[in-house]
């Protein structure tokens, strides 16, 4: 049962602005903060502002050793079952952010040199630089922090399509002005007594714009390969042939700690990768969403 069918909307995905989510499980799509930041429309700007305000507050508290306050903010993150997006295990939710994971995320950020040195300032960079924080967690954190904007957008869609709503709890809504979470009574569609929050189809992706494996293979190893060719350590014979990527992988196994150290020493390579990744990003087609 998909949301459009449930509410009697006889329209295909191509005629809907929202993802026609299944109501009994999740669809493996993600909301990417880096992708949102590339958008210039009012919705994307508001979402980016909210996400940066939240994550910036967490980082500021961690760097100031105000760990209890940072944990309080992270405790406000919940598995966003209301959007039905992310990794599924046959039912609702996969490895997203739940209250029991706040301490783990805090520990990973707290122990990261990228955080302590101030090199990492954006949630999207966690995919490249923070071990154990990947696309599902990043997407879930983003959805949590933009829930206020998503609720308003959902309400507009309900008015457009005549979807029935009822008063329900909003779930945690990040308030950038107050710097804290709040829960409101809001008008939303529901299914089996649980709120449904719709997500614009143009902001979902199969994977994040930034991907640490792509960065490692195509940019970091390529740079190291060229650097070895230019600066041989074993004389002229070594200069004639750069080491293979497989050889470099053995010497420099992929890890997010390695990617941080490399990026800190070569910020221009990181910047080039981000620019290239952004130029390749595009919204999913209706067919791609429907095929899922």
ABEGO torsion letter per residue (X at the ends): XBAAAAAGBBBBAAABABBBBBAABBBBBBBBAAAAAABABAAAAAAAAAAAAAAAAAAAAAAAGBAAAAAAAAAABBBBAAAGBEBBAGBBEBABBBAAAAAAAAAAAAABAAAAAGABABAAAAAAABBGBBAAAAAAAAAAAAAAAAAAAAAAAAAAAGBBBBBBBAEBBBBAAAGBBBBBBBBBBBBGGBBBBBBBAAABBABBABBAAAAAAAAAAAAAAAAAAABBAAEAAAAABBBBAAAAAAABBBBAAAAAAAAAABAAAAAAAAAAAAAABBBBBAAAAAAX
